[in-house]
Amino acid sequence: MLRPAGLWRLCRRPWAARVPAENLGRREVTSGVSPRGSTSPRTLNIFDRDLKRKQKNWAARQPEPTKFDYLKEEVGSRIADRVYDIPRNFPLALDLGCGRGYIAQYLNKETIGKFFQADIAENALKNSSETEIPTVSVLADEEFLPFKENTFDLVVSSLSLHWVNDLPRALEQIHYILKPDGVFIGAMFGGDTLYELRCSLQLAETEREGGFSPHISPFTAVNDLGHLLGRAGFNTLTVDTDEIQVNYPGMFELMEDLQEMYRNEDGSVPATYQIYYMIGWKYHESQARPAERGSATVSFGELGKINNLMPPGKKSQ
């Protein structure tokens, strides 16, 4: 359970990449952003990418940009944990939609050789968090990646794919730029995100207006993610869900009636964020493959007799 920074302290493990300034990795800057107004021609453009760029740039210019980053940092740390779960090093990695570097700050140079950090907002790149990993900042749109085929050993993305208009195409591009046996680890908001607020707004609007309108952007269903990853060419897929609850001290007085519907015992207002985590690998002949259909020598119906098939000394007690 998380609480907003400045109101409660968020306890977590120390940053793996917090190092003295003189030891910071070399940072290079390049640009590969798509032309303003560019859109994918084959999809309905729900999100205004130019407006999204302005929003992220505005947020990065605020006096205390880290004050509201507690959720992004928490998800970034959980993606980093998934990177550490893979027993290998990644010479070249990409953080797609990196923001202020919410993943890189939890990784170290023993795991990542060089880190490309790509985002549509130049102010976010200029104010990225410190890391010991050598980095290259790339101004680029998640929908139009400026990288060559078979470039990266690892691609990570934390929450930014929620606002792309053509998610299938974005996943195809990620697969394209991965090297064979490369891995993609991503996180997106799930369909139950902010359900407390959504229910409150729907009940209030229905009572007053006789109907309700959507007040948040649409979400991807968890059962669609596996299909989309497979369609993009990934294999050995893993999709899991997690929930992070943030307790806010209150809401505006104008929303006091909504607050009463879902108030906690301590007077705070809960907001749940459902997170989908996905892992997909690009095919390589060295990867393990499932056995051919019909090659099994024991059926599931015979599993109860497994003790009879084992030597006497190895039978379970």
Summary of the structure (lengths in Angstrom):
residues: 317
radius of gyration: 22.6
end to end distance: 40.2
largest distance: 73.2
contacts: 914
relative contact order: 0.14
helix: 33%
strand: 23%
